[in-house]
Amino acid sequence: MAKERKFDFAPLPLVADIQEEQEVVQPNDVVDGVPTKVTFDCDYILMENMKDYGYWEGLTQKDIILESLKLYFQDKEIRPRPDKIRNRTKVGRKPKNAND
């Protein structure tokens, strides 16, 4: 017999709430765009600390990393890369063909 599990679902945000949040952008803040997947190596102890902290604070690893990056770049002067570098073709694995 499977255990009966009960889930609590949070209500979806209203369109008005989303629009109000988007209007509060500071001049130095980066406007959120399309999310990008990122993969990187990390020290084991840092990952364990993040998992432990996230467990007790009810945060996801994504939340912790994004907040950390925002705080890190908060007081930094960020110069954009040259267009030649920014528009360079992406290097990496080719996407799988749907017909394979």
Backbone atoms as SQL, in Angstrom:
CREATE TABLE atoms (id INTEGER PRIMARY KEY, chain TEXT, resi INTEGER, resn TEXT, atom TEXT, x REAL, y REAL, z REAL);
INSERT INTO atoms VALUES
  (1, 'A', 1, 'MET', 'N', 0.830, -1.193, 0.000),
  (2, 'A', 1, 'MET', 'CA', 0.000, 0.000, 0.000),
  (3, 'A', 1, 'MET', 'C', 0.870, 1.249, 0.000),
  (4, 'A', 2, 'ALA', 'N', 0.521, 2.153, -0.809),
  (5, 'A', 2, 'ALA', 'CA', 1.265, 3.408, -0.864),
  (6, 'A', 2, 'ALA', 'C', 0.798, 4.326, 0.252),
  (7, 'A', 3, 'LYS', 'N', 1.734, 5.065, 0.776),
  (8, 'A', 3, 'LYS', 'CA', 1.381, 6.027, 1.820),
  (9, 'A', 3, 'LYS', 'C', 0.562, 7.152, 1.205),
  (10, 'A', 4, 'GLU', 'N', -0.401, 7.613, 1.953),
  (11, 'A', 4, 'GLU', 'CA', -1.199, 8.746, 1.479),
  (12, 'A', 4, 'GLU', 'C', -0.455, 10.029, 1.806),
  (13, 'A', 5, 'ARG', 'N', -0.132, 10.769, 0.778),
  (14, 'A', 5, 'ARG', 'CA', 0.628, 12.001, 0.970),
  (15, 'A', 5, 'ARG', 'C', -0.267, 13.186, 0.654),
  (16, 'A', 6, 'LYS', 'N', -0.150, 14.191, 1.483),
  (17, 'A', 6, 'LYS', 'CA', -0.924, 15.403, 1.259),
  (18, 'A', 6, 'LYS', 'C', 0.043, 16.527, 0.941),
  (19, 'A', 7, 'PHE', 'N', -0.248, 17.266, -0.104),
  (20, 'A', 7, 'PHE', 'CA', 0.611, 18.352, -0.536),
  (21, 'A', 7, 'PHE', 'C', -0.118, 19.679, -0.372),
  (22, 'A', 8, 'ASP', 'N', 0.608, 20.673, 0.064),
  (23, 'A', 8, 'ASP', 'CA', 0.070, 22.028, 0.122),
  (24, 'A', 8, 'ASP', 'C', 0.621, 22.790, -1.067),
  (25, 'A', 9, 'PHE', 'N', -0.262, 23.353, -1.856),
  (26, 'A', 9, 'PHE', 'CA', 0.152, 24.106, -3.017),
  (27, 'A', 9, 'PHE', 'C', 0.003, 25.591, -2.733),
  (28, 'A', 10, 'ALA', 'N', 1.042, 26.340, -3.064),
  (29, 'A', 10, 'ALA', 'CA', 0.993, 27.788, -2.895),
  (30, 'A', 10, 'ALA', 'C', 0.195, 28.375, -4.057),
  (31, 'A', 11, 'PRO', 'N', -0.571, 29.427, -3.800),
  (32, 'A', 11, 'PRO', 'CA', -1.336, 30.026, -4.897),
  (33, 'A', 11, 'PRO', 'C', -0.402, 30.710, -5.882),
  (34, 'A', 12, 'LEU', 'N', -0.786, 30.741, -7.142),
  (35, 'A', 12, 'LEU', 'CA', -0.010, 31.414, -8.165),
  (36, 'A', 12, 'LEU', 'C', -0.107, 32.925, -7.959),
  (37, 'A', 13, 'PRO', 'N', 0.978, 33.648, -8.243),
  (38, 'A', 13, 'PRO', 'CA', 0.910, 35.101, -8.081),
  (39, 'A', 13, 'PRO', 'C', -0.021, 35.721, -9.118),
  (40, 'A', 14, 'LEU', 'N', -0.695, 36.767, -8.710),
  (41, 'A', 14, 'LEU', 'CA', -1.585, 37.479, -9.626),
  (42, 'A', 14, 'LEU', 'C', -0.764, 38.332, -10.571),
  (43, 'A', 15, 'VAL', 'N', -1.311, 38.623, -11.732),
  (44, 'A', 15, 'VAL', 'CA', -0.607, 39.414, -12.738),
  (45, 'A', 15, 'VAL', 'C', -0.245, 40.784, -12.178),
  (46, 'A', 16, 'ALA', 'N', -1.130, 41.394, -11.391),
  (47, 'A', 16, 'ALA', 'CA', -0.858, 42.708, -10.811),
  (48, 'A', 16, 'ALA', 'C', 0.348, 42.647, -9.865),
  (49, 'A', 17, 'ASP', 'N', 0.474, 41.548, -9.089),
  (50, 'A', 17, 'ASP', 'CA', 1.609, 41.397, -8.176),
  (51, 'A', 17, 'ASP', 'C', 2.913, 41.282, -8.939),
  (52, 'A', 18, 'ILE', 'N', 2.896, 40.564, -10.046),
  (53, 'A', 18, 'ILE', 'CA', 4.107, 40.387, -10.848),
  (54, 'A', 18, 'ILE', 'C', 4.533, 41.719, -11.458),
  (55, 'A', 19, 'GLN', 'N', 3.587, 42.486, -11.962),
  (56, 'A', 19, 'GLN', 'CA', 3.906, 43.771, -12.576),
  (57, 'A', 19, 'GLN', 'C', 4.467, 44.741, -11.545),
  (58, 'A', 20, 'GLU', 'N', 3.933, 44.736, -10.315),
  (59, 'A', 20, 'GLU', 'CA', 4.446, 45.620, -9.265),
  (60, 'A', 20, 'GLU', 'C', 5.884, 45.266, -8.922),
  (61, 'A', 21, 'GLU', 'N', 6.202, 43.981, -8.854),
  (62, 'A', 21, 'GLU', 'CA', 7.563, 43.553, -8.541),
  (63, 'A', 21, 'GLU', 'C', 8.529, 43.983, -9.642),
  (64, 'A', 22, 'GLN', 'N', 8.123, 43.936, -10.891),
  (65, 'A', 22, 'GLN', 'CA', 8.999, 44.279, -12.000),
  (66, 'A', 22, 'GLN', 'C', 9.278, 45.773, -12.056),
  (67, 'A', 23, 'GLU', 'N', 8.381, 46.599, -11.555),
  (68, 'A', 23, 'GLU', 'CA', 8.561, 48.034, -11.611),
  (69, 'A', 23, 'GLU', 'C', 9.538, 48.556, -10.565),
  (70, 'A', 24, 'VAL', 'N', 9.926, 47.736, -9.609),
  (71, 'A', 24, 'VAL', 'CA', 10.780, 48.180, -8.524),
  (72, 'A', 24, 'VAL', 'C', 12.256, 48.006, -8.853),
  (73, 'A', 25, 'VAL', 'N', 12.634, 47.930, -10.116),
  (74, 'A', 25, 'VAL', 'CA', 14.011, 47.688, -10.534),
  (75, 'A', 25, 'VAL', 'C', 14.857, 48.938, -10.284),
  (76, 'A', 26, 'GLN', 'N', 15.978, 48.757, -9.601),
  (77, 'A', 26, 'GLN', 'CA', 16.918, 49.839, -9.340),
  (78, 'A', 26, 'GLN', 'C', 17.751, 50.076, -10.601),
  (79, 'A', 27, 'PRO', 'N', 18.339, 51.264, -10.761),
  (80, 'A', 27, 'PRO', 'CA', 19.154, 51.520, -11.955),
  (81, 'A', 27, 'PRO', 'C', 20.345, 50.578, -12.081),
  (82, 'A', 28, 'ASN', 'N', 20.948, 50.160, -10.969),
  (83, 'A', 28, 'ASN', 'CA', 22.125, 49.308, -11.015),
  (84, 'A', 28, 'ASN', 'C', 21.781, 47.826, -11.075),
  (85, 'A', 29, 'ASP', 'N', 20.497, 47.481, -10.893),
  (86, 'A', 29, 'ASP', 'CA', 20.099, 46.086, -10.903),
  (87, 'A', 29, 'ASP', 'C', 20.076, 45.543, -12.328),
  (88, 'A', 30, 'VAL', 'N', 20.347, 44.262, -12.447),
  (89, 'A', 30, 'VAL', 'CA', 20.263, 43.590, -13.733),
  (90, 'A', 30, 'VAL', 'C', 18.838, 43.098, -13.890),
  (91, 'A', 31, 'VAL', 'N', 18.227, 43.402, -15.015),
  (92, 'A', 31, 'VAL', 'CA', 16.870, 42.958, -15.267),
  (93, 'A', 31, 'VAL', 'C', 16.917, 41.473, -15.596),
  (94, 'A', 32, 'ASP', 'N', 16.050, 40.710, -14.929),
  (95, 'A', 32, 'ASP', 'CA', 16.020, 39.273, -15.174),
  (96, 'A', 32, 'ASP', 'C', 15.540, 39.005, -16.586),
  (97, 'A', 33, 'GLY', 'N', 16.274, 38.142, -17.279),
  (98, 'A', 33, 'GLY', 'CA', 15.893, 37.768, -18.622),
  (99, 'A', 33, 'GLY', 'C', 15.579, 36.287, -18.651),
  (100, 'A', 34, 'VAL', 'N', 15.849, 35.689, -19.762),
  (101, 'A', 34, 'VAL', 'CA', 15.641, 34.260, -19.908),
  (102, 'A', 34, 'VAL', 'C', 16.678, 33.541, -19.049),
  (103, 'A', 35, 'PRO', 'N', 16.247, 32.585, -18.224),
  (104, 'A', 35, 'PRO', 'CA', 17.219, 31.879, -17.373),
  (105, 'A', 35, 'PRO', 'C', 18.231, 31.101, -18.203),
  (106, 'A', 36, 'THR', 'N', 19.441, 30.980, -17.671),
  (107, 'A', 36, 'THR', 'CA', 20.508, 30.240, -18.315),
  (108, 'A', 36, 'THR', 'C', 20.971, 29.146, -17.375),
  (109, 'A', 37, 'LYS', 'N', 21.079, 27.942, -17.875),
  (110, 'A', 37, 'LYS', 'CA', 21.582, 26.840, -17.051),
  (111, 'A', 37, 'LYS', 'C', 23.086, 26.978, -16.915),
  (112, 'A', 38, 'VAL', 'N', 23.586, 26.736, -15.701),
  (113, 'A', 38, 'VAL', 'CA', 25.006, 26.882, -15.418),
  (114, 'A', 38, 'VAL', 'C', 25.472, 25.625, -14.689),
  (115, 'A', 39, 'THR', 'N', 26.609, 25.111, -15.106),
  (116, 'A', 39, 'THR', 'CA', 27.216, 23.962, -14.448),
  (117, 'A', 39, 'THR', 'C', 28.653, 24.319, -14.120),
  (118, 'A', 40, 'PHE', 'N', 29.063, 24.065, -12.885),
  (119, 'A', 40, 'PHE', 'CA', 30.431, 24.371, -12.496),
  (120, 'A', 40, 'PHE', 'C', 30.855, 23.458, -11.354),
  (121, 'A', 41, 'ASP', 'N', 32.164, 23.349, -11.167),
  (122, 'A', 41, 'ASP', 'CA', 32.707, 22.581, -10.069),
  (123, 'A', 41, 'ASP', 'C', 32.731, 23.443, -8.823),
  (124, 'A', 42, 'CYS', 'N', 32.513, 22.811, -7.683),
  (125, 'A', 42, 'CYS', 'CA', 32.458, 23.540, -6.422),
  (126, 'A', 42, 'CYS', 'C', 33.122, 22.683, -5.341),
  (127, 'A', 43, 'ASP', 'N', 33.801, 23.326, -4.396),
  (128, 'A', 43, 'ASP', 'CA', 34.398, 22.582, -3.288),
  (129, 'A', 43, 'ASP', 'C', 33.302, 21.837, -2.527),
  (130, 'A', 44, 'TYR', 'N', 33.615, 20.635, -2.099),
  (131, 'A', 44, 'TYR', 'CA', 32.644, 19.791, -1.415),
  (132, 'A', 44, 'TYR', 'C', 32.098, 20.467, -0.161),
  (133, 'A', 45, 'ILE', 'N', 32.963, 21.076, 0.641),
  (134, 'A', 45, 'ILE', 'CA', 32.529, 21.672, 1.904),
  (135, 'A', 45, 'ILE', 'C', 31.598, 22.854, 1.650),
  (136, 'A', 46, 'LEU', 'N', 31.847, 23.634, 0.580),
  (137, 'A', 46, 'LEU', 'CA', 30.951, 24.740, 0.249),
  (138, 'A', 46, 'LEU', 'C', 29.569, 24.224, -0.144),
  (139, 'A', 47, 'MET', 'N', 29.536, 23.149, -0.915),
  (140, 'A', 47, 'MET', 'CA', 28.262, 22.573, -1.331),
  (141, 'A', 47, 'MET', 'C', 27.499, 22.023, -0.127),
  (142, 'A', 48, 'GLU', 'N', 28.192, 21.351, 0.770),
  (143, 'A', 48, 'GLU', 'CA', 27.544, 20.817, 1.964),
  (144, 'A', 48, 'GLU', 'C', 27.014, 21.937, 2.853),
  (145, 'A', 49, 'ASN', 'N', 27.796, 23.010, 2.996),
  (146, 'A', 49, 'ASN', 'CA', 27.330, 24.154, 3.788),
  (147, 'A', 49, 'ASN', 'C', 26.067, 24.756, 3.165),
  (148, 'A', 50, 'MET', 'N', 26.060, 24.854, 1.844),
  (149, 'A', 50, 'MET', 'CA', 24.904, 25.411, 1.152),
  (150, 'A', 50, 'MET', 'C', 23.681, 24.519, 1.347),
  (151, 'A', 51, 'LYS', 'N', 23.854, 23.221, 1.238),
  (152, 'A', 51, 'LYS', 'CA', 22.741, 22.293, 1.426),
  (153, 'A', 51, 'LYS', 'C', 22.198, 22.375, 2.851),
  (154, 'A', 52, 'ASP', 'N', 23.111, 22.406, 3.841),
  (155, 'A', 52, 'ASP', 'CA', 22.697, 22.484, 5.245),
  (156, 'A', 52, 'ASP', 'C', 21.952, 23.786, 5.514),
  (157, 'A', 53, 'TYR', 'N', 22.496, 24.905, 5.035),
  (158, 'A', 53, 'TYR', 'CA', 21.871, 26.209, 5.244),
  (159, 'A', 53, 'TYR', 'C', 20.504, 26.259, 4.569),
  (160, 'A', 54, 'GLY', 'N', 20.442, 25.764, 3.337),
  (161, 'A', 54, 'GLY', 'CA', 19.182, 25.757, 2.608),
  (162, 'A', 54, 'GLY', 'C', 18.113, 24.913, 3.282),
  (163, 'A', 55, 'TYR', 'N', 18.530, 23.806, 3.870),
  (164, 'A', 55, 'TYR', 'CA', 17.579, 22.936, 4.557),
  (165, 'A', 55, 'TYR', 'C', 16.925, 23.670, 5.722),
  (166, 'A', 56, 'TRP', 'N', 17.738, 24.298, 6.559),
  (167, 'A', 56, 'TRP', 'CA', 17.219, 24.938, 7.768),
  (168, 'A', 56, 'TRP', 'C', 16.518, 26.258, 7.483),
  (169, 'A', 57, 'GLU', 'N', 16.885, 26.930, 6.414),
  (170, 'A', 57, 'GLU', 'CA', 16.264, 28.223, 6.088),
  (171, 'A', 57, 'GLU', 'C', 15.134, 28.086, 5.072),
  (172, 'A', 58, 'GLY', 'N', 14.938, 26.879, 4.546),
  (173, 'A', 58, 'GLY', 'CA', 13.874, 26.660, 3.563),
  (174, 'A', 58, 'GLY', 'C', 14.175, 27.291, 2.213),
  (175, 'A', 59, 'LEU', 'N', 15.455, 27.303, 1.837),
  (176, 'A', 59, 'LEU', 'CA', 15.877, 27.886, 0.569),
  (177, 'A', 59, 'LEU', 'C', 16.405, 26.799, -0.356),
  (178, 'A', 60, 'THR', 'N', 16.294, 27.038, -1.650),
  (179, 'A', 60, 'THR', 'CA', 16.884, 26.109, -2.609),
  (180, 'A', 60, 'THR', 'C', 18.332, 26.526, -2.867),
  (181, 'A', 61, 'GLN', 'N', 19.099, 25.626, -3.438),
  (182, 'A', 61, 'GLN', 'CA', 20.481, 25.950, -3.790),
  (183, 'A', 61, 'GLN', 'C', 20.496, 27.090, -4.798),
  (184, 'A', 62, 'LYS', 'N', 19.546, 27.096, -5.708),
  (185, 'A', 62, 'LYS', 'CA', 19.442, 28.161, -6.703),
  (186, 'A', 62, 'LYS', 'C', 19.246, 29.510, -6.009),
  (187, 'A', 63, 'ASP', 'N', 18.344, 29.560, -5.018),
  (188, 'A', 63, 'ASP', 'CA', 18.093, 30.808, -4.286),
  (189, 'A', 63, 'ASP', 'C', 19.357, 31.320, -3.612),
  (190, 'A', 64, 'ILE', 'N', 20.090, 30.422, -3.000),
  (191, 'A', 64, 'ILE', 'CA', 21.304, 30.805, -2.277),
  (192, 'A', 64, 'ILE', 'C', 22.359, 31.332, -3.237),
  (193, 'A', 65, 'ILE', 'N', 22.553, 30.648, -4.363),
  (194, 'A', 65, 'ILE', 'CA', 23.575, 31.067, -5.330),
  (195, 'A', 65, 'ILE', 'C', 23.202, 32.410, -5.953),
  (196, 'A', 66, 'LEU', 'N', 21.937, 32.587, -6.339),
  (197, 'A', 66, 'LEU', 'CA', 21.525, 33.853, -6.947),
  (198, 'A', 66, 'LEU', 'C', 21.668, 35.019, -5.973),
  (199, 'A', 67, 'GLU', 'N', 21.276, 34.812, -4.720),
  (200, 'A', 67, 'GLU', 'CA', 21.421, 35.871, -3.720),
  (201, 'A', 67, 'GLU', 'C', 22.892, 36.184, -3.486),
  (202, 'A', 68, 'SER', 'N', 23.735, 35.157, -3.446),
  (203, 'A', 68, 'SER', 'CA', 25.168, 35.360, -3.256),
  (204, 'A', 68, 'SER', 'C', 25.766, 36.165, -4.408),
  (205, 'A', 69, 'LEU', 'N', 25.376, 35.839, -5.630),
  (206, 'A', 69, 'LEU', 'CA', 25.889, 36.574, -6.788),
  (207, 'A', 69, 'LEU', 'C', 25.425, 38.030, -6.768),
  (208, 'A', 70, 'LYS', 'N', 24.164, 38.267, -6.416),
  (209, 'A', 70, 'LYS', 'CA', 23.664, 39.636, -6.334),
  (210, 'A', 70, 'LYS', 'C', 24.452, 40.438, -5.301),
  (211, 'A', 71, 'LEU', 'N', 24.703, 39.838, -4.137),
  (212, 'A', 71, 'LEU', 'CA', 25.464, 40.534, -3.100),
  (213, 'A', 71, 'LEU', 'C', 26.907, 40.763, -3.529),
  (214, 'A', 72, 'TYR', 'N', 27.498, 39.804, -4.221),
  (215, 'A', 72, 'TYR', 'CA', 28.885, 39.928, -4.667),
  (216, 'A', 72, 'TYR', 'C', 29.041, 41.089, -5.651),
  (217, 'A', 73, 'PHE', 'N', 28.114, 41.195, -6.602),
  (218, 'A', 73, 'PHE', 'CA', 28.225, 42.218, -7.638),
  (219, 'A', 73, 'PHE', 'C', 27.630, 43.566, -7.234),
  (220, 'A', 74, 'GLN', 'N', 27.058, 43.644, -6.050),
  (221, 'A', 74, 'GLN', 'CA', 26.365, 44.850, -5.610),
  (222, 'A', 74, 'GLN', 'C', 27.264, 46.092, -5.633),
  (223, 'A', 75, 'ASP', 'N', 28.494, 45.983, -5.183),
  (224, 'A', 75, 'ASP', 'CA', 29.379, 47.149, -5.098),
  (225, 'A', 75, 'ASP', 'C', 30.508, 47.109, -6.120),
  (226, 'A', 76, 'LYS', 'N', 30.353, 46.314, -7.155),
  (227, 'A', 76, 'LYS', 'CA', 31.388, 46.186, -8.185),
  (228, 'A', 76, 'LYS', 'C', 31.032, 47.034, -9.403),
  (229, 'A', 77, 'GLU', 'N', 32.057, 47.556, -10.063),
  (230, 'A', 77, 'GLU', 'CA', 31.868, 48.234, -11.336),
  (231, 'A', 77, 'GLU', 'C', 31.993, 47.181, -12.427),
  (232, 'A', 78, 'ILE', 'N', 30.959, 47.023, -13.213),
  (233, 'A', 78, 'ILE', 'CA', 30.948, 45.974, -14.231),
  (234, 'A', 78, 'ILE', 'C', 30.993, 46.621, -15.600),
  (235, 'A', 79, 'ARG', 'N', 32.069, 46.322, -16.338),
  (236, 'A', 79, 'ARG', 'CA', 32.212, 46.820, -17.702),
  (237, 'A', 79, 'ARG', 'C', 31.784, 45.723, -18.659),
  (238, 'A', 80, 'PRO', 'N', 31.009, 46.061, -19.678),
  (239, 'A', 80, 'PRO', 'CA', 30.597, 45.035, -20.636),
  (240, 'A', 80, 'PRO', 'C', 31.777, 44.557, -21.476),
  (241, 'A', 81, 'ARG', 'N', 31.701, 43.291, -21.900),
  (242, 'A', 81, 'ARG', 'CA', 32.725, 42.743, -22.783),
  (243, 'A', 81, 'ARG', 'C', 32.629, 43.400, -24.140),
  (244, 'A', 82, 'PRO', 'N', 33.718, 43.397, -24.896),
  (245, 'A', 82, 'PRO', 'CA', 33.653, 43.923, -26.260),
  (246, 'A', 82, 'PRO', 'C', 32.672, 43.105, -27.101),
  (247, 'A', 83, 'ASP', 'N', 32.055, 43.764, -28.082),
  (248, 'A', 83, 'ASP', 'CA', 31.076, 43.085, -28.936),
  (249, 'A', 83, 'ASP', 'C', 31.676, 41.877, -29.643),
  (250, 'A', 84, 'LYS', 'N', 32.948, 41.957, -30.028),
  (251, 'A', 84, 'LYS', 'CA', 33.607, 40.838, -30.714),
  (252, 'A', 84, 'LYS', 'C', 33.594, 39.586, -29.835),
  (253, 'A', 85, 'ILE', 'N', 33.830, 39.764, -28.554),
  (254, 'A', 85, 'ILE', 'CA', 33.837, 38.630, -27.622),
  (255, 'A', 85, 'ILE', 'C', 32.407, 38.208, -27.282),
  (256, 'A', 86, 'ARG', 'N', 31.542, 39.164, -27.047),
  (257, 'A', 86, 'ARG', 'CA', 30.152, 38.885, -26.655),
  (258, 'A', 86, 'ARG', 'C', 29.404, 38.117, -27.744),
  (259, 'A', 87, 'ASN', 'N', 29.652, 38.434, -29.004),
  (260, 'A', 87, 'ASN', 'CA', 28.923, 37.822, -30.115),
  (261, 'A', 87, 'ASN', 'C', 29.624, 36.605, -30.706),
  (262, 'A', 88, 'ARG', 'N', 30.685, 36.147, -30.068),
  (263, 'A', 88, 'ARG', 'CA', 31.419, 34.978, -30.552),
  (264, 'A', 88, 'ARG', 'C', 30.522, 33.749, -30.516),
  (265, 'A', 89, 'THR', 'N', 30.688, 32.847, -31.468),
  (266, 'A', 89, 'THR', 'CA', 29.876, 31.637, -31.493),
  (267, 'A', 89, 'THR', 'C', 30.163, 30.794, -30.263),
  (268, 'A', 90, 'LYS', 'N', 29.125, 30.124, -29.818),
  (269, 'A', 90, 'LYS', 'CA', 29.225, 29.306, -28.613),
  (270, 'A', 90, 'LYS', 'C', 30.030, 28.051, -28.895),
  (271, 'A', 91, 'VAL', 'N', 30.853, 27.653, -27.928),
  (272, 'A', 91, 'VAL', 'CA', 31.648, 26.443, -28.043),
  (273, 'A', 91, 'VAL', 'C', 31.038, 25.412, -27.107),
  (274, 'A', 92, 'GLY', 'N', 30.893, 24.198, -27.585),
  (275, 'A', 92, 'GLY', 'CA', 30.332, 23.154, -26.734),
  (276, 'A', 92, 'GLY', 'C', 29.778, 22.028, -27.574),
  (277, 'A', 93, 'ARG', 'N', 29.068, 21.145, -26.912),
  (278, 'A', 93, 'ARG', 'CA', 28.480, 20.009, -27.614),
  (279, 'A', 93, 'ARG', 'C', 27.338, 20.468, -28.499),
  (280, 'A', 94, 'LYS', 'N', 27.196, 19.772, -29.609),
  (281, 'A', 94, 'LYS', 'CA', 26.087, 20.069, -30.498),
  (282, 'A', 94, 'LYS', 'C', 24.806, 19.485, -29.888),
  (283, 'A', 95, 'PRO', 'N', 23.681, 20.162, -30.058),
  (284, 'A', 95, 'PRO', 'CA', 22.423, 19.616, -29.527),
  (285, 'A', 95, 'PRO', 'C', 22.066, 18.322, -30.241),
  (286, 'A', 96, 'LYS', 'N', 21.404, 17.425, -29.501),
  (287, 'A', 96, 'LYS', 'CA', 20.993, 16.158, -30.094),
  (288, 'A', 96, 'LYS', 'C', 19.950, 16.398, -31.152),
  (289, 'A', 97, 'ASN', 'N', 20.038, 15.630, -32.217),
  (290, 'A', 97, 'ASN', 'CA', 19.083, 15.727, -33.303),
  (291, 'A', 97, 'ASN', 'C', 17.806, 14.996, -32.901),
  (292, 'A', 98, 'ALA', 'N', 16.662, 15.580, -33.145),
  (293, 'A', 98, 'ALA', 'CA', 15.381, 14.966, -32.763),
  (294, 'A', 98, 'ALA', 'C', 15.102, 13.698, -33.560),
  (295, 'A', 99, 'ASN', 'N', 15.734, 13.536, -34.705),
  (296, 'A', 99, 'ASN', 'CA', 15.475, 12.365, -35.553),
  (297, 'A', 99, 'ASN', 'C', 16.340, 11.158, -35.187),
  (298, 'A', 100, 'ASP', 'N', 17.277, 11.311, -34.278),
  (299, 'A', 100, 'ASP', 'CA', 18.176, 10.181, -33.926),
  (300, 'A', 100, 'ASP', 'C', 17.468, 9.146, -33.106);
